[in-house]
Amino acid sequence: MNIVDQLYARRPVEALVFDSEASFETLRDQLLEIKKINAYYVKKVLKRIIDLSLYADDTDWIYDEYVTLLNVTDKDQYSRIDSIRYFFKRRKNNSDTQYEYDDNANEKISVDIYEKPNLISASGTTGFRTWEASLFLCEYILQNEALFKDQNVLELGCGTGICSILLQKVQSPKRIYVTDGDSELVTNQLVRNFELNKISRNNNSNIILQRLWWNEDKIPNDIDIVIGADITFDASLFDSLCQCLLECLTYCPICLISATIRNQDTTDSFISTTKKLGMNIEEIARTDKLESTALLAPVVIYKISKTNR
Ligand SMILES: C[S@@+](CC[C@H](N)C(=O)[O-])C[C@H]1O[C@@H](n2cnc3c(N)ncnc32)[C@H](O)[C@@H]1O
């Protein structure tokens, strides 16, 4: 990844690799752009450049800029909204264990997301940042694009909307319902994230952003497939979530749920609740079977269906 992409991705400064291909001017322009939204990150990048004695011909600008940022601290890290670019690549094959990227697929797939990256929960929702389960679901979507072709897709608990945005970018399903239980998140953050990715939603758009509180709000009856990422984090929600999945299965054959395994008891409880309601649940992908992955916690994708198929 070149340095500009690394900066867009907000890669931790200790891990930044400064390539010689990017000119200082390119780097400088990028830093000035990021400074508008995340001055603290720029301060840390400049400090790293100084520590590594890079760009020796341009130290005046680097030092001057660093000095102007000396007073910037990360005290507002929990409320700061940043714009993060996530990069995805197609894998070479569809194997469960191979994670080799297809370097010949030179098309760079990226999704930009406004989010509060340091936030775990606010205003009663965990949807203001992107969670690892959604990154794995994005990878899965890329490897299985055909599943979504000409389909009506429903995403539950979409949070920042990253999975639906990626899906719209690579496959453009017939219709996509992008939903979350938090109406403020839907009307503000979700709308902004679609705009940030230049995905237009006019009146005839196939993209429908709406509030859908599990087992309370109406499920669209024309859906073909359901997706959801990191919506299995709280066992007290399983009854309503699983009732909602059961209702979805009266309209469509499968739900694909990507779950981070933080606690085996919670995972077991999700599995047993689906079974209790007469649904089949099958593990179809998991990160800890892969030869290598950048994701930290194990993530599993479950295929949930009504009858054995
Ligand atoms: C951990 S976040 C995951 C967000 C996103 N899918 C991701 O992986 O980045 C869980 C999401 O589920 C939503 N949620 C929680 N309870 C819900 C409910 N009862 N009905 C609908 N959405 C709910 C939250 O608002 C939040 O956006």
PDBQT file of the ligand as one rigid body, heavy atoms in Angstrom, charges set to zero:
ROOT
HETATM    1  C1  LIG A 401     -21.750  -3.699  17.018  1.00  0.00    +0.000 C 
HETATM    2  S1  LIG A 401     -22.731  -2.682  15.977  1.00  0.00    +0.000 S 
HETATM    3  C2  LIG A 401     -22.356  -3.360  14.391  1.00  0.00    +0.000 C 
HETATM    4  C3  LIG A 401     -22.478  -2.351  13.300  1.00  0.00    +0.000 C 
HETATM    5  C4  LIG A 401     -22.017  -2.809  11.923  1.00  0.00    +0.000 C 
HETATM    6  N1  LIG A 401     -22.822  -3.889  11.420  1.00  0.00    +0.000 N 
HETATM    7  C5  LIG A 401     -20.557  -3.229  11.969  1.00  0.00    +0.000 C 
HETATM    8  O1  LIG A 401     -20.288  -4.438  12.045  1.00  0.00    +0.000 OA
HETATM    9  O2  LIG A 401     -19.676  -2.365  11.932  1.00  0.00    +0.000 OA
HETATM   10  C6  LIG A 401     -24.401  -3.273  16.245  1.00  0.00    +0.000 C 
HETATM   11  C7  LIG A 401     -25.465  -2.523  15.501  1.00  0.00    +0.000 C 
HETATM   12  O3  LIG A 401     -26.722  -3.127  15.767  1.00  0.00    +0.000 OA
HETATM   13  C8  LIG A 401     -27.687  -2.090  16.000  1.00  0.00    +0.000 C 
HETATM   14  N2  LIG A 401     -28.717  -2.645  16.901  1.00  0.00    +0.000 N 
HETATM   15  C9  LIG A 401     -28.580  -2.997  18.204  1.00  0.00    +0.000 A 
HETATM   16  N3  LIG A 401     -29.750  -3.446  18.697  1.00  0.00    +0.000 NA
HETATM   17  C10 LIG A 401     -30.648  -3.387  17.684  1.00  0.00    +0.000 A 
HETATM   18  C11 LIG A 401     -32.049  -3.723  17.575  1.00  0.00    +0.000 A 
HETATM   19  N4  LIG A 401     -32.709  -4.224  18.595  1.00  0.00    +0.000 N 
HETATM   20  N5  LIG A 401     -32.647  -3.538  16.379  1.00  0.00    +0.000 NA
HETATM   21  C12 LIG A 401     -31.949  -3.052  15.327  1.00  0.00    +0.000 A 
HETATM   22  N6  LIG A 401     -30.646  -2.702  15.372  1.00  0.00    +0.000 NA
HETATM   23  C13 LIG A 401     -29.994  -2.865  16.544  1.00  0.00    +0.000 A 
HETATM   24  C14 LIG A 401     -26.904  -0.972  16.643  1.00  0.00    +0.000 C 
HETATM   25  O4  LIG A 401     -27.542   0.292  16.487  1.00  0.00    +0.000 OA
HETATM   26  C15 LIG A 401     -25.567  -1.067  15.916  1.00  0.00    +0.000 C 
HETATM   27  O5  LIG A 401     -25.532  -0.237  14.780  1.00  0.00    +0.000 OA
ENDROOT
TORSDOF 0
